[in-house]
Amino acid sequence: GGDHTITYPILQALAAKHGPVGLVHVDAHTDTGDGALGERIYHGSSFRRCAEEGLLDCGRVVQIGIRGSSYDPDPNKYCRQQGFRVVPAEECWMKSLEPLMREVRAQMGDKPMYISFDIDGLDPAYAPGTGTPEIAGLTPVQALEIIRGCRGLNIVGCDLVEVAPQYDTSGNTALLGANLLFEMLCVLPGVKTL
């Protein structure tokens, strides 16, 4: 729960302890906007602020599931300029993400990294209870492949954001979100699973 601004202070604290961290970011949006309604800090600007402050090891940032509307003719330009790897949703359609996650594990190496999962990275057919749904997203199976694909990495924290109960009339989004957060806890270093 909470919107994606919560990740910003978390990464400030983690970077103070570990230095710049890598990031696996699942989302429909890159969240690298420069501002909205006169505010520089909002749910769509978190990762721009983090990059500006040097909180991220930008060569170890992977954004997965990106899609959706934008007023910018090249909405991923800022990300590319920072060195982020952007994996658009259409590159994920109808296939396993295990090969992608092998590449991500190699990119992350053994340095500290963080997982940030925005529920709108999933298709609204599975997770309608969010404030900024975008069609043609990831599936729950792909979400599991991403999270389980992070096992063995030096994960120093994780979050799951943007679940909006007022839009979740069936409760499916909350159920999916809770299960994905449980999966993230299971891949933290030192956690033993059956």
C-alpha positions in Angstrom: 0.0 0.0 0.0 0.9 3.7 -0.1 1.9 5.5 -3.2 5.3 5.4 -4.8 6.6 8.4 -2.9 7.3 6.0 0.0 10.2 4.5 -1.9 12.1 7.8 -2.0 12.9 8.2 1.8 13.5 4.4 2.0 16.2 4.7 -0.6 17.6 7.8 1.1 18.1 5.7 4.2 19.5 2.7 2.4 21.9 4.7 0.3 23.2 6.4 3.5 24.1 2.9 4.8 25.1 1.1 1.6 25.9 3.8 -0.9 24.0 3.9 -4.2 21.9 0.7 -4.7 20.7 -1.3 -7.7 17.0 -1.4 -8.3 14.5 -3.9 -9.8 11.4 -1.7 -10.4 8.2 -3.3 -11.7 5.7 -0.7 -12.8 3.5 0.6 -15.7 5.3 3.9 -15.4 9.0 4.9 -15.0 8.1 7.4 -12.2 10.8 9.7 -13.5 8.6 12.8 -14.0 10.0 16.1 -13.0 6.9 17.4 -11.2 3.1 17.7 -11.2 0.8 20.5 -10.1 3.8 22.5 -9.0 5.2 19.7 -6.8 8.6 18.1 -7.4 8.0 15.1 -5.1 5.0 13.0 -6.0 4.3 9.4 -6.9 5.5 9.9 -10.5 8.8 11.5 -9.7 10.4 9.2 -7.1 13.1 7.7 -9.2 14.1 11.0 -10.8 14.6 12.4 -7.4 16.6 9.3 -6.4 18.8 9.5 -9.5 19.4 13.3 -8.9 20.5 12.6 -5.3 22.8 9.7 -6.3 20.8 7.2 -4.3 20.7 4.7 -7.3 23.6 2.9 -9.0 22.0 3.8 -12.3 23.8 1.2 -14.3 22.1 -1.4 -12.1 18.5 -0.1 -12.5 16.0 -2.2 -14.4 12.4 -1.1 -14.9 10.1 -3.9 -16.1 6.6 -3.7 -17.5 6.7 0.0 -18.6 3.8 1.1 -20.8 0.9 3.5 -20.7 0.1 7.0 -21.7 2.5 9.9 -21.7 2.5 13.5 -22.9 6.1 13.1 -23.8 7.0 11.9 -27.3 9.9 9.9 -25.8 8.9 9.1 -22.3 11.9 6.8 -21.6 14.6 9.3 -22.7 15.4 10.4 -19.2 15.8 6.8 -18.0 18.1 6.0 -20.9 20.2 9.1 -20.2 20.7 7.9 -16.7 21.7 4.4 -17.8 18.5 2.7 -16.6 17.5 -0.4 -18.5 13.8 -0.1 -19.5 11.9 -3.3 -20.4 8.6 -2.3 -22.0 5.6 -4.5 -21.3 5.4 -5.5 -24.9 8.8 -7.1 -24.6 7.3 -9.3 -21.9 4.0 -10.3 -23.5 3.2 -14.0 -23.7 6.5 -15.3 -22.6 8.4 -16.4 -19.5 10.6 -13.8 -17.8 13.1 -16.3 -16.5 15.6 -15.4 -19.3 15.3 -11.7 -18.5 15.8 -12.4 -14.8 19.1 -14.3 -15.6 20.3 -11.1 -17.3 19.1 -9.0 -14.4 20.9 -11.1 -11.9 24.1 -10.8 -13.8 23.6 -7.0 -14.1 22.9 -6.7 -10.3 25.9 -8.7 -9.3 26.6 -9.0 -5.6 26.2 -5.3 -4.6 23.2 -4.1 -2.6 19.9 -3.8 -4.5 16.2 -3.0 -3.8 13.0 -4.3 -5.2 10.2 -1.8 -5.8 6.9 -3.3 -7.1 4.1 -1.0 -8.1 0.9 -3.1 -8.4 0.0 -1.3 -11.6 2.8 -3.1 -13.3 0.3 -5.9 -13.5 -2.6 -5.9 -16.0 -5.7 -4.4 -14.5 -7.5 -7.7 -15.3 -5.6 -9.1 -12.4 -5.0 -6.0 -10.2 -7.8 -3.4 -10.9 -7.4 -1.8 -7.4 -4.9 0.9 -8.2 -5.1 4.6 -9.0 -3.3 4.6 -12.3 -4.2 1.3 -14.2 -2.8 0.8 -17.7 -3.9 -2.0 -20.0 -1.7 -4.7 -21.4 0.4 -5.3 -18.3 2.2 -8.2 -16.7 0.6 -11.4 -15.4 0.8 -12.7 -11.8 3.0 -15.6 -13.1 5.4 -13.1 -14.6 5.4 -11.2 -11.3 6.4 -14.4 -9.5 9.2 -15.0 -12.1 10.5 -11.5 -11.5 10.5 -11.8 -7.7 11.7 -15.3 -7.5 14.3 -14.4 -10.1 15.8 -12.0 -7.5 16.6 -14.9 -5.1 20.3 -14.9 -4.3 20.8 -11.2 -4.9 22.0 -8.9 -2.2 18.5 -7.5 -1.5 18.6 -4.8 1.2 14.9 -3.9 1.0 11.7 -4.1 -0.9 8.3 -2.5 -1.2 4.9 -3.1 -2.8 3.0 0.1 -3.6 -0.1 1.7 -5.1 -2.8 -0.8 -3.9 -5.9 1.4 -3.7 -8.7 -0.4 -1.7 -11.4 2.0 -2.9 -10.9 0.7 -6.4 -10.5 -3.0 -5.4 -14.1 -4.0 -5.2 -13.4 -7.8 -5.5 -10.4 -7.8 -3.1 -8.3 -9.5 -5.8 -5.7 -6.7 -5.9 -5.1 -6.8 -2.1 -4.8 -10.6 -2.3 -2.4 -10.5 -5.1 -0.4 -7.7 -3.4 -0.2 -9.6 -0.1 1.0 -12.7 -1.9 3.6 -10.8 -3.9 4.9 -9.1 -0.8 5.2 -12.5 0.9 7.1 -13.8 -2.1 9.5 -10.8 -1.7 10.1 -11.6 1.9 10.9 -15.2 0.9 13.7 -14.1 -1.4 15.5 -11.8 1.1 19.0 -13.0 2.0 19.1 -15.6 4.8 15.5 -16.6 4.5 15.1 -20.4 4.3 12.1 -21.7 2.5 10.8 -25.3 2.1 
